[in-house]
Amino acid sequence: MARLVEIRNLAVTFDGQPALRGVDLDIAPGEAVGLVGESGCGKSVTWLAALGLLPAKARVTGSVRLGGAELLGAPAATLDRVRGGRVAMIFQDPASSLNPVHRIGRQIAEALALHRGITGATARAEAKRLLDQVGIPDAARRLDAYPHELSGGQNQRVMIAIALAGRPELLVADEPTTALDVTIQAQILELLAALRRELGMALVLISHDLGVVAESCERVCVMYAGRIVEEAPVARLFAAPTHPYTQGLLGALPPLHGPRRPLSAIPGGVPEPWAMPPGCAFAPRCPHAAEACAVTLPAVVVLPGGHRAACLRALPGFGSDERAAA
Amino acid sequence: MLRFLFFRLLRAAVTIVMVVSFAFVVLRLSGDPAQIIMGADAPPEAVDAFRAAWGLDQPLWRQYFHYFGAILSGDLGRSMRDGRDAILLVVERIPATLALTLPALAIKLGLGIPAGVYAALHRNSWADRLVMLLAVAGFTVPSFVLGLLLVLLFAVQLGWLPSGGQESWRHGILPMLTLGIGGAAVLARFTRSAMLEVLGQPYIRTASAKGVPWRAVVWGHALPNAAIPTVTIVGFMVGSLIAGAVVVESVFSWPGVGRLLVVAVANRDLAVVQCVLLLVAATMVTANLVVDLLYGLLDPRLRNQPRAAGAH
């Protein structure tokens, strides 16, 4: 399968503190991939780094290839064409992600002018079409509205319209529903799924909500402390989680069927960036941690069915009964 | 909108009345104009005659109502020293003051805003540190000290420029610089923090994420937002065009409104002092009003709720 995006060994440090510690991730054209993990695990940083959107103090190393062309260290003009043109990104808080002093129409038209060279009345017509497409009622009148005159859900639809303006091959949605009401969340996720089918673009959905990812994605990557610790097709990840962190996340979800049980929380907290353990970052909280876990950084183990996990217990012959049972 | 304007104008009028009333009372309580103008050894009959002639022998409340009655009919009183209309005395000094304060305002805007923006865009660079060092120095040094320092350097040591007076345009350079540098320093600091605040906002990241080149992000997205808080301080500077040069005019013997005020206060020339204060209050209040209206223009969020804009 030809790859749209290839991320290799991507690492980011802020003032010497590691935020991302070697991420490998591939995105195929048209694919929907979920990126889950707790706040601060590096989900957003991965894509902000890939698109060169981190502040100057961030040190980024590794490789990010889009259609075979390297993005890290690419000239600003190249990145400006990629951003919004080939890879678009939408963010968590739609109300503050739109410029408060510019009208909606102008903010969409700006992207149209940059990536498709459309201006004037044509741009306005296209902006209206985009607002229609993302389901904003009375689009023609809304073009002249300011962000503060719209609701959070409508603003997120506007963000999506801006993202679609450049006809991107990949849309990165960074917690697109976290700041919205539950009913609106479902609408936005449905809209994203429908647009992806319609336009054939790839989607990366960043979320801390496993449920959101399960509904909208084909493949899930679980991140912990700046690394991807497990990656699998959605159904397989939920059926047979291999990494103890993933198992912990799933154990913390309330079951919809069967008898009620107390939710299990993962004890302890995420290690601070300046006190990263030398071995597996999850070892201090892991119920199955062995001595080796504290000293060896676990390599990624490739399992059948497109399943990968960065855990020593996933190695054949490590004596993991649970894995055999799974 | 009209309702908003009406209430703002009403508030402006109340402010002016309060300033003028306060000045009226304080000036009359703090010294006897008759005694000061006639001299300490003037015969008592002459002093009494002076008082009677200017109405100073009346009770304070009667003087006050008489004064306001006159203002409302357009009479701002006459100078007790030479009997000329106070308003004429003040108005003929305005061009001299504006000749200093307008170029100084240009220095403040032209130096302060670009320096602040540059410092914010290059945060923590040596240029940022230098701008901030100069800005802190610029606004912590009082204008009379800065003025004297400039005189020492450019007039006394180097002999390039005159130290005071108004004979040629060269005489204006040092007072302009003194006024301009302090204001530019304030504005640079203010602009920098406004800009930093805006650059950290999510919509700036959105603009970059949709492929807007950085220069256009700064000009098209960051500056219009950073302008909103900056307008407040610029409005204050515009409001002090008339009266902002009292100290500097005195240091450089520049015959403007500020120096007239100092002399008139020393002489207890009541009508002149009150006339200057009325003018100062009026410019300040007008500038504030313009700032409030500008807010609505710059920030669409304030257009629908003008009362929030009026809360500043």
Contacts between the chains, C-beta under 8 A, distances in Angstrom:
chain1	res1	chain2	res2	distance
A	48	B	205	8.0
A	51	B	209	6.7
A	53	B	205	6.0
A	53	B	208	5.7
A	53	B	209	6.0
A	76	B	213	7.0
A	76	B	214	6.7
A	77	B	213	7.5
A	80	B	211	4.7
A	80	B	212	7.3
A	80	B	213	5.2
A	81	B	211	6.5
A	82	B	211	7.4
A	83	B	208	6.7
A	83	B	209	5.5
A	83	B	210	6.5
A	83	B	211	4.3
A	84	B	209	6.4
A	84	B	210	3.6
A	84	B	211	3.5
A	84	B	212	7.9
A	85	B	211	5.6
A	88	B	209	7.2
A	88	B	210	7.0
A	89	B	209	4.5
A	91	B	202	5.9
A	91	B	205	7.0
A	91	B	206	6.6
A	91	B	209	7.8
A	93	B	202	6.1
A	96	B	201	6.4
A	96	B	202	4.6
A	96	B	203	6.4
A	97	B	202	4.5
A	97	B	203	5.7
A	97	B	205	7.5
A	97	B	206	4.7
A	98	B	203	5.7
A	98	B	206	6.8
A	99	B	203	4.4
A	99	B	206	7.5
A	99	B	207	6.9
A	99	B	221	5.4
A	99	B	225	7.2
A	100	B	203	7.1
A	100	B	225	6.9
A	100	B	299	7.3
A	100	B	300	7.1
A	100	B	301	6.0
A	101	B	224	5.0
A	101	B	225	5.8
A	101	B	228	7.9
A	101	B	298	6.9
A	101	B	299	6.3
A	101	B	300	6.1
A	102	B	221	7.7
A	102	B	224	7.8
A	110	B	207	7.9
A	110	B	210	7.0
A	110	B	212	6.5
A	110	B	220	7.9
A	111	B	210	4.7
A	111	B	211	7.0
A	114	B	210	7.1
A	114	B	211	4.9
A	114	B	212	6.6
A	115	B	211	6.2
A	146	B	300	4.3
A	146	B	301	7.2
A	148	B	300	7.1
A	148	B	301	4.9
A	159	B	206	7.3
A	162	B	206	7.6
A	162	B	210	5.8
A	163	B	210	7.5
A	165	B	210	7.6
A	166	B	210	7.0
A	166	B	211	6.7
